[in-house]
Amino acid sequence: MAEALLRHVAKSRPALETLVVGSAGTIALSGNLPCADAVDVMRRQFELEIAAHRARPLTRRLRADLVLALDRETEREARALKLRAPVEMLGDHVGTGEEVEDPYGRSPRHYRDVAHQLKRLVELVVARLDTGIVSTPER
């Protein structure tokens, strides 16, 4: 959901036309399909299609300028991989300090709530990127 929202919001900013966005998970199984509730929420709430998305694991080979984790546990796991890119929790990066709860296995309402939280946080990160404000967390 975060990947699709970030791509979508960034498209509205000419300075971010070349932004490459991808998602990977610390416990993702390569090739897994998105959850049906996530697909439904993204279609209904934002008219975005994520059915073709496939999961991929986060590995040390990742080439990125910045890795944004959605919660503290994932941030710790990503840092433990000793990635070349700086790792920061999305909420810290945009200044809210909030974590995004994984809705997996929860109700459709949880997926909707998380999707709206992600949209709000993604809009903040896109605004930062568009104005050139990119923090580099300490490693």
Residue frames relative to the residue before (quaternion, step in Angstrom):
aa qw qx qy qz dx dy dz
M 1.0000 0.0000 0.0000 0.0000 0.00 0.00 0.00
A 0.6611 0.5196 -0.3126 0.4420 3.58 0.92 -0.90
E 0.6381 0.5338 -0.3303 0.4458 3.58 0.94 -0.85
A 0.6849 0.4821 -0.2899 0.4630 3.59 0.83 -0.97
L 0.6614 0.5022 -0.3095 0.4632 3.58 0.95 -0.82
L 0.6590 0.5034 -0.3171 0.4601 3.58 0.91 -0.84
R 0.6348 0.5152 -0.3307 0.4715 3.60 0.94 -0.81
H 0.6771 0.5194 -0.2846 0.4367 3.55 0.88 -1.03
V 0.7018 0.4553 -0.2718 0.4757 3.58 0.81 -1.00
A 0.6525 0.5265 -0.3233 0.4388 3.61 0.94 -0.80
K 0.5813 0.6032 -0.3728 0.3990 3.61 1.11 -0.63
S 0.6514 0.5299 -0.3201 0.4387 3.59 1.14 -0.54
R 0.6832 0.4480 -0.2705 0.5093 3.60 1.28 -0.10
P 0.4079 -0.7444 0.4703 0.2416 3.62 -0.39 1.19
A 0.6477 0.5361 -0.3263 0.4321 3.61 0.99 -0.74
L 0.7249 0.4190 -0.2329 0.4947 3.59 1.22 -0.38
E 0.2649 0.8087 -0.4888 0.1922 3.59 1.24 0.37
T 0.7496 0.3894 -0.2148 0.4901 3.58 1.03 -0.72
L 0.3775 0.7348 -0.4838 0.2890 3.59 1.26 0.13
V 0.1843 -0.7617 0.6147 0.0894 3.55 -0.86 1.02
V 0.0781 -0.8047 0.5883 -0.0157 3.54 -0.73 1.13
G 0.1062 0.7760 -0.6166 0.0796 3.55 -1.00 0.83
S 0.2222 -0.7624 0.5859 0.1615 3.53 -1.21 0.34
A 0.0202 0.7578 -0.6512 0.0351 3.50 -1.23 0.66
G 0.2366 -0.8004 0.5391 0.1130 3.54 -1.08 0.67
T 0.5391 -0.6362 0.4483 0.3218 3.53 -1.15 0.61
I 0.7668 0.2351 -0.1700 0.5725 3.60 1.23 -0.34
A 0.3535 0.7568 -0.4789 0.2699 3.59 1.24 0.39
L 0.2815 -0.7173 0.6110 0.1814 3.53 -1.14 0.72
S 0.5107 -0.6925 0.4212 0.2867 3.53 -0.58 1.19
G 0.8303 0.2400 -0.1977 0.4624 3.53 -0.90 1.03
N 0.4620 0.6886 -0.4569 0.3219 3.60 1.20 -0.16
L 0.4714 -0.6696 0.5098 0.2636 3.53 -1.15 0.78
P 0.5528 -0.5850 0.4522 0.3843 3.58 -1.17 0.40
C 0.6001 -0.5620 0.4349 0.3673 3.55 -1.21 0.56
A 0.5744 -0.6183 0.4166 0.3380 3.58 -0.99 0.85
D 0.6395 0.5220 -0.3366 0.4531 3.61 1.00 -0.72
A 0.6355 0.5156 -0.3300 0.4706 3.60 1.03 -0.73
V 0.6361 0.5234 -0.3217 0.4668 3.58 0.96 -0.87
D 0.6755 0.5077 -0.2883 0.4504 3.57 0.89 -0.96
V 0.6662 0.5026 -0.3047 0.4591 3.57 0.88 -0.93
M 0.6753 0.4931 -0.3105 0.4521 3.58 0.87 -0.87
R 0.6343 0.5124 -0.3295 0.4760 3.61 1.06 -0.68
R 0.7435 0.4463 -0.2350 0.4390 3.55 0.71 -1.10
Q 0.7542 0.4158 -0.2216 0.4574 3.57 0.85 -0.94
F 0.8391 0.1874 -0.0454 0.5086 3.59 0.94 -0.86
E 0.3729 -0.7444 0.4701 0.2928 3.58 1.32 -0.04
L 0.4613 0.6394 -0.4634 0.4045 3.55 1.03 0.90
E 0.2866 -0.7678 0.5553 0.1414 3.55 -1.00 0.87
I 0.0010 -0.8195 0.5723 -0.0288 3.57 -0.67 1.10
A 0.3532 0.7751 -0.4711 0.2293 3.60 1.25 0.14
A 0.6820 0.4880 -0.2915 0.4601 3.60 1.09 -0.61
H 0.4667 0.6847 -0.4434 0.3416 3.60 1.26 -0.19
R 0.0897 -0.7688 0.6309 0.0537 3.55 -1.13 0.71
A 0.4961 -0.6707 0.4718 0.2855 3.54 -0.98 0.90
R 0.0068 -0.7655 0.6425 0.0343 3.51 -1.25 0.50
P 0.4744 -0.6836 0.4739 0.2884 3.55 -1.05 0.72
L 0.4619 -0.6368 0.5423 0.2951 3.53 -1.22 0.59
T 0.0199 0.8049 -0.5903 0.0569 3.57 -0.73 1.08
R 0.6730 -0.4981 0.3706 0.4020 3.56 -1.30 0.28
R 0.6216 0.5698 -0.3389 0.4171 3.60 1.17 -0.46
L 0.4158 0.7253 -0.4608 0.2978 3.59 1.27 -0.14
R 0.1845 -0.7445 0.6335 0.1017 3.54 -0.95 0.94
A 0.2636 0.7544 -0.5554 0.2299 3.56 -0.51 1.19
D 0.4411 -0.6601 0.5350 0.2888 3.53 -1.30 0.36
L 0.7900 0.0068 0.0334 0.6121 3.56 1.20 -0.60
V 0.1475 -0.7587 0.6286 0.0866 3.56 -1.04 0.81
L 0.1223 -0.7935 0.5952 0.0354 3.55 -0.73 1.11
A 0.1938 -0.7751 0.5955 0.0835 3.56 -0.64 1.16
L 0.4594 -0.7112 0.4654 0.2579 3.56 -1.12 0.61
D 0.7947 0.1032 -0.0756 0.5934 3.60 1.20 -0.34
R 0.7010 -0.4971 0.3216 0.3977 3.56 -1.29 0.35
E 0.6425 0.5302 -0.3350 0.4403 3.58 0.94 -0.84
T 0.6751 0.4766 -0.2940 0.4803 3.57 0.90 -0.89
E 0.6004 0.5477 -0.3551 0.4621 3.58 1.06 -0.69
R 0.6621 0.4960 -0.3038 0.4726 3.62 0.90 -0.91
E 0.6669 0.5033 -0.3058 0.4564 3.59 0.91 -0.92
A 0.6542 0.5033 -0.3120 0.4704 3.59 1.00 -0.81
R 0.6524 0.5039 -0.3204 0.4667 3.60 0.96 -0.78
A 0.6208 0.5560 -0.3352 0.4395 3.58 1.06 -0.73
L 0.6146 0.5531 -0.3421 0.4464 3.60 1.19 -0.45
K 0.3097 -0.7785 0.4887 0.2434 3.59 1.31 -0.25
L 0.0720 0.8261 -0.5478 0.1110 3.54 0.83 1.07
R 0.5578 -0.5930 0.4591 0.3554 3.56 -1.22 0.41
A 0.6886 0.4623 -0.2658 0.4913 3.56 1.12 -0.67
P 0.5358 -0.5906 0.4753 0.3717 3.57 -1.15 0.49
V 0.2306 -0.7604 0.5971 0.1102 3.56 -1.15 0.74
E 0.1015 0.7784 -0.6119 0.0970 3.56 -0.92 0.94
M 0.4890 -0.6247 0.5105 0.3317 3.54 -1.15 0.57
L 0.5941 -0.6118 0.3975 0.3388 3.57 -0.92 0.94
G 0.6755 0.5040 -0.2995 0.4471 3.59 0.85 -0.95
D 0.6412 0.4979 -0.3208 0.4879 3.59 1.07 -0.68
H 0.6359 0.5583 -0.3236 0.4233 3.55 0.97 -0.89
V 0.7633 0.3474 -0.1978 0.5075 3.59 0.96 -0.80
G 0.5989 -0.6411 0.3283 0.3500 3.58 1.27 0.11
T 0.5722 0.5933 -0.4007 0.4001 3.60 1.18 0.15
G 0.3245 -0.7816 0.4692 0.2523 3.57 1.19 -0.54
E 0.5241 0.6694 -0.4023 0.3396 3.58 1.24 0.01
E 0.3660 -0.6912 0.5819 0.2228 3.50 -1.25 0.61
V 0.3181 -0.7007 0.6003 0.2178 3.54 -1.25 0.51
E 0.3334 -0.7637 0.5255 0.1714 3.54 -0.60 1.17
D 0.4449 -0.6714 0.5237 0.2775 3.56 -0.97 0.87
P 0.2855 -0.7998 0.5020 0.1639 3.62 -0.57 1.06
Y 0.3637 0.7695 -0.4743 0.2250 3.59 1.29 -0.12
G 0.8309 0.1814 -0.1742 0.4964 3.55 -0.89 1.06
R 0.6049 0.5440 -0.3579 0.4583 3.58 1.25 0.04
S 0.7246 -0.4535 0.3113 0.4152 3.55 -1.32 -0.04
P 0.6523 -0.4926 0.3880 0.4258 3.59 -1.25 0.30
R 0.5907 0.5725 -0.3646 0.4362 3.60 1.09 -0.68
H 0.6402 0.5160 -0.3288 0.4645 3.61 1.00 -0.78
Y 0.6290 0.5219 -0.3366 0.4677 3.58 0.99 -0.77
R 0.6490 0.5142 -0.3129 0.4652 3.57 0.95 -0.86
D 0.6658 0.5054 -0.3047 0.4566 3.59 0.90 -0.93
V 0.6619 0.4944 -0.2993 0.4774 3.57 0.95 -0.89
A 0.6360 0.5308 -0.3350 0.4489 3.60 0.94 -0.81
H 0.6759 0.4754 -0.2984 0.4776 3.61 0.94 -0.79
Q 0.6098 0.5215 -0.3476 0.4851 3.59 1.07 -0.67
L 0.6543 0.5116 -0.3099 0.4627 3.58 0.91 -0.89
K 0.6285 0.5377 -0.3379 0.4491 3.59 0.93 -0.84
R 0.6629 0.5022 -0.3019 0.4661 3.57 0.92 -0.93
L 0.6928 0.4703 -0.2806 0.4692 3.60 0.87 -0.91
V 0.6277 0.5306 -0.3261 0.4670 3.57 1.04 -0.77
E 0.6306 0.5225 -0.3401 0.4623 3.60 0.97 -0.75
L 0.6465 0.5103 -0.3139 0.4723 3.58 1.05 -0.73
V 0.6800 0.4729 -0.3069 0.4688 3.60 0.88 -0.85
V 0.6315 0.5181 -0.3423 0.4643 3.60 1.00 -0.70
A 0.6239 0.5254 -0.3414 0.4670 3.60 0.99 -0.75
R 0.6475 0.5079 -0.3145 0.4731 3.61 0.99 -0.82
L 0.6729 0.4931 -0.2982 0.4639 3.58 0.88 -0.92
D 0.6601 0.5295 -0.3013 0.4395 3.56 0.98 -0.86
T 0.7259 0.3950 -0.2413 0.5088 3.58 1.08 -0.63
G 0.5636 -0.6403 0.3694 0.3686 3.56 1.29 0.11
I 0.5048 0.6268 -0.4414 0.3968 3.60 1.23 0.22
V 0.1638 0.7662 -0.6008 0.1588 3.55 -0.30 1.23
S 0.2093 -0.7837 0.5716 0.1237 3.55 -0.55 1.12
T 0.2215 -0.7386 0.6182 0.1527 3.52 -1.17 0.58
P 0.3128 -0.7810 0.5047 0.1934 3.58 -0.34 1.18
E 0.5610 -0.5754 0.4701 0.3649 3.52 -1.22 0.49
R 0.2947 -0.7659 0.5473 0.1642 3.54 -1.05 0.71
